[in-house]
Amino acid sequence: MIESKVSDLWSNMRRGAAGLALGAGLFLGANAYAGYLPGSHPGFAQEQQKVEQADSKTVAYSNAMNAKNIDDKIRLLEDYVKAYNESQYHRFAFKELAFGYYGKKDYDKVIINGDKALAFSDLDAESKAQLFLVTGESYVVSPGKKDLAKAADYASKAEQVIKSGGLSEGYLKAVKSLESMVERAKGGGAPVAKPDPLGAAKSFYNKKDYISAEKALASLDQKDSDVAYYYGLSLYQNKKYKDSIDKLVAASILNSSKYSKAKDTAQNIFLANVFKEPASGRNYNSLVKEYSDIAQQDINKLNKDWNDKWGHLENKEVEAEVAAEAEREKKTLDQKIAKINSDTAALQKKLKDSADAAFSKLVEDVRQKIGVR
């Protein structure tokens, strides 16, 4: 029976990835729960230290994560997600429920909670990979929610996350185990190796074959944040700056947690290669440099004039009246320099505000193109 193969997935993972931070004993059955460490997600330990001063949500979640056995943990987590509509811990609560029900072989509930956890866009790569694998396996063996197409899709998504997130090779062995389960459930033989078009495109990019990378990425799903990101980088290397900006901005919108810096990269490309100051049509960087250069030239001249007149008196005893005049002119000099700096900063701010407004409009245009608000 397919269910007799359930442990294959995680036994393979454990052999291939010793030391994975999974609490992996849990996946081998409920009796292994004693070896599973509660609070296995980033930031939980710090939150737990503050629990005495924390709000009720943190206290409830902390109590659940410190449960002494799998049944208490499941019960407390179920109470928690029912009591609070949302909190910073919900994505972890659903993940932990999925793993808990997996240990109890309640695969229908693994699916319910696994899918809820995966709906959160800000899960870390390792959590996503684990959930795709556990939930995908449950779609194979579930008595009430069997869906082999969904299981195959989750195997594919797990592989993408593993490769893009740089996770251990052991996870890829787990993907192969899941794919084999799907094929056996279909009554077929060993799964046929499927193509990895995104991986091939990224391979072109990593080899600095940017033209081939661009062509390969152009044919893929443009609403995939990974596709958009590498497409944007390839376009930049091929000096297609406007298109590059669109794709990098799209990546930051489609997956803000993974590609938060892509928007900054796009803005830098925009300022350096695309934006023109409305009145002069000049490049942003050249204007910033010109403003600074002119200001520095004026300041240098003022300093030179003062030094030519008064510099020879430095460290010399002079009459009080002469010293006072030199001091008055030094104050005037400082005021003039401050005014130059202030005026230059105002010019640069005006230019930056204009550029920021233009870039913000570009971002909104990209949002409309990809249909994301």
Secondary structure by P-SEA (a helix, b strand, c coil): ccccccaaaaaaaaaaccccccccccccccccccccccccccaaaaaaaacccccaaaaaaaaaaacccaaaaaaaaaaaaaacccccaaaaaaaaaaaaaaaacaaaaaaaaaaaaaccccccaaaaaaaaaaaaaaaacccccccaaaaaaaaaaaaaaaaaacccaaaaaaaaaaaaaaaaaaccccccccccaaaaaaaaaaacaaaaaaaaaaacccccaaaaaaaaaaaaaacaaaaaaaaaaaaaaaccccccaaaaaaaaaaaacccccccccccaaaaaaaaaaaaaaaaaaaaaaaaacccccccccccaaaaaaaaaaaaaaaaaaaaaaaaaaaaaaaaaaaaaaaaaaaaaaaaaaaccc
